[in-house]
Amino acid sequence: MKPIRKAVFPVAGLGTRFLPATKAIPKEMLTVVDRPVIQHVVDEAKAAGITHFVFVTGRGKSVIEDHFDHAFELEATLSARNKKEALESLLKATPEAGATSFTRQQAPLGLGHAVWCARDIIGDEPFALLLPDMLHLGSAPCLGEMVAAYAKTGGNLIGVYPVGAHETHQYGVVDIGGRTDKIAKINAMVEKPAPGTAPSNLAISGRYILQPTIFDLLAKQERGAGGEIQLTDSMLALAKSEAFHAVRFDGAVYDTGSKLGFLAANIAYALADSGISIEFRAMAEGLLKA
């Protein structure tokens, strides 16, 4: 069984829900506390053992490529001024030479199309897929738990987390037959089920481990909702011949693609930051009392 070495990050979206902030700045570069959203997700992948990071970009996203490169003048200045902590944080966030790849999604044809655009870079290996909008905060990194689960199950895995019954119609939901195991075989996947019809309260969290056979299905996939090539449609087809398992994440998941989710993520990550949590909590409580 081949190890999970590569991860795909679809970062070509326009971020229209955050205009005008995202007119010139990619939504993935908006910061949650002290680092861009995309950095949080890459850090999660790195902690899970990923060694090659594949970014599917679009026009106006070159700043993401610059962010994951050396900034020699800045590094030299920090070194000259003995700003060791700041310099170390920069170097830690910079992947090794040759560890990043960037490919263009030249048309907004959906998540499935974005994944397909990475096919030649991924090759015939299983790979991780992380949606940058979705931040996972918990005692253990979500993708790390999934990689550990993959060593036991093989096949394809989807990260899931519990949501309120009144929210299931907003998400892709999995059916695991009522089981409560941390890792469970998926019987079915339903995209945004009608209220009251969801097979469970386990929503897909934006973390996947997929076999490369998904690329052949995506290449043939007809356009679905919104005229886009839907990843879920190809996963449903793949599930007819390959096993899918759900891995439940027991922490909190924040959708930073929405304003409320983005604000909630900033608060949660600030409270989890030992360097500022006490002062921030006092400040937040003061604001709530005002």
ChimeraX attribute file (.defattr): number of C-alpha atoms within 10 A of each C-alpha:
attribute: neighborCount
match mode: 1-to-1
recipient: residues
	/A:1	9
	/A:2	10
	/A:3	14
	/A:4	21
	/A:5	18
	/A:6	22
	/A:7	24
	/A:8	28
	/A:9	22
	/A:10	27
	/A:11	25
	/A:12	25
	/A:13	19
	/A:14	19
	/A:15	18
	/A:16	12
	/A:17	12
	/A:18	15
	/A:19	12
	/A:20	10
	/A:21	13
	/A:22	16
	/A:23	13
	/A:24	11
	/A:25	18
	/A:26	24
	/A:27	27
	/A:28	26
	/A:29	18
	/A:30	18
	/A:31	15
	/A:32	22
	/A:33	16
	/A:34	12
	/A:35	12
	/A:36	17
	/A:37	23
	/A:38	26
	/A:39	21
	/A:40	21
	/A:41	22
	/A:42	21
	/A:43	14
	/A:44	21
	/A:45	26
	/A:46	20
	/A:47	15
	/A:48	19
	/A:49	15
	/A:50	22
	/A:51	17
	/A:52	22
	/A:53	23
	/A:54	21
	/A:55	24
	/A:56	24
	/A:57	22
	/A:58	21
	/A:59	13
	/A:60	13
	/A:61	21
	/A:62	13
	/A:63	14
	/A:64	20
	/A:65	13
	/A:66	10
	/A:67	16
	/A:68	18
	/A:69	17
	/A:70	16
	/A:71	13
	/A:72	9
	/A:73	9
	/A:74	12
	/A:75	18
	/A:76	12
	/A:77	12
	/A:78	17
	/A:79	15
	/A:80	10
	/A:81	9
	/A:82	11
	/A:83	12
	/A:84	13
	/A:85	10
	/A:86	13
	/A:87	16
	/A:88	13
	/A:89	10
	/A:90	18
	/A:91	15
	/A:92	11
	/A:93	18
	/A:94	16
	/A:95	17
	/A:96	14
	/A:97	8
	/A:98	9
	/A:99	14
	/A:100	18
	/A:101	14
	/A:102	18
	/A:103	17
	/A:104	17
	/A:105	24
	/A:106	14
	/A:107	11
	/A:108	15
	/A:109	16
	/A:110	21
	/A:111	20
	/A:112	24
	/A:113	24
	/A:114	30
	/A:115	23
	/A:116	21
	/A:117	23
	/A:118	23
	/A:119	18
	/A:120	10
	/A:121	16
	/A:122	22
	/A:123	11
	/A:124	13
	/A:125	18
	/A:126	22
	/A:127	23
	/A:128	27
	/A:129	20
	/A:130	24
	/A:131	18
	/A:132	23
	/A:133	21
	/A:134	22
	/A:135	28
	/A:136	24
	/A:137	20
	/A:138	13
	/A:139	10
	/A:140	14
	/A:141	18
	/A:142	26
	/A:143	28
	/A:144	17
	/A:145	17
	/A:146	26
	/A:147	23
	/A:148	12
	/A:149	17
	/A:150	20
	/A:151	13
	/A:152	10
	/A:153	16
	/A:154	21
	/A:155	17
	/A:156	25
	/A:157	26
	/A:158	24
	/A:159	23
	/A:160	27
	/A:161	18
	/A:162	20
	/A:163	17
	/A:164	9
	/A:165	14
	/A:166	11
	/A:167	15
	/A:168	24
	/A:169	19
	/A:170	14
	/A:171	18
	/A:172	20
	/A:173	26
	/A:174	24
	/A:175	20
	/A:176	20
	/A:177	13
	/A:178	10
	/A:179	11
	/A:180	9
	/A:181	11
	/A:182	13
	/A:183	23
	/A:184	19
	/A:185	19
	/A:186	18
	/A:187	15
	/A:188	14
	/A:189	22
	/A:190	21
	/A:191	17
	/A:192	16
	/A:193	16
	/A:194	11
	/A:195	12
	/A:196	11
	/A:197	12
	/A:198	24
	/A:199	18
	/A:200	18
	/A:201	22
	/A:202	24
	/A:203	28
	/A:204	23
	/A:205	26
	/A:206	19
	/A:207	22
	/A:208	24
	/A:209	24
	/A:210	22
	/A:211	19
	/A:212	17
	/A:213	14
	/A:214	20
	/A:215	23
	/A:216	13
	/A:217	18
	/A:218	24
	/A:219	15
	/A:220	10
	/A:221	18
	/A:222	13
	/A:223	16
	/A:224	14
	/A:225	8
	/A:226	9
	/A:227	11
	/A:228	16
	/A:229	25
	/A:230	21
	/A:231	20
	/A:232	16
	/A:233	19
	/A:234	21
	/A:235	19
	/A:236	15
	/A:237	14
	/A:238	19
	/A:239	16
	/A:240	9
	/A:241	8
	/A:242	14
	/A:243	15
	/A:244	25
	/A:245	24
	/A:246	26
	/A:247	28
	/A:248	23
	/A:249	25
	/A:250	16
	/A:251	14
	/A:252	14
	/A:253	22
	/A:254	20
	/A:255	20
	/A:256	22
	/A:257	19
	/A:258	14
	/A:259	12
	/A:260	11
	/A:261	17
	/A:262	21
	/A:263	14
	/A:264	17
	/A:265	24
	/A:266	17
	/A:267	18
	/A:268	17
	/A:269	17
	/A:270	20
	/A:271	18
	/A:272	14
	/A:273	13
	/A:274	10
	/A:275	10
	/A:276	13
	/A:277	16
	/A:278	13
	/A:279	12
	/A:280	15
	/A:281	14
	/A:282	11
	/A:283	11
	/A:284	13
	/A:285	10
	/A:286	10
	/A:287	9
	/A:288	8
	/A:289	6
	/A:290	6
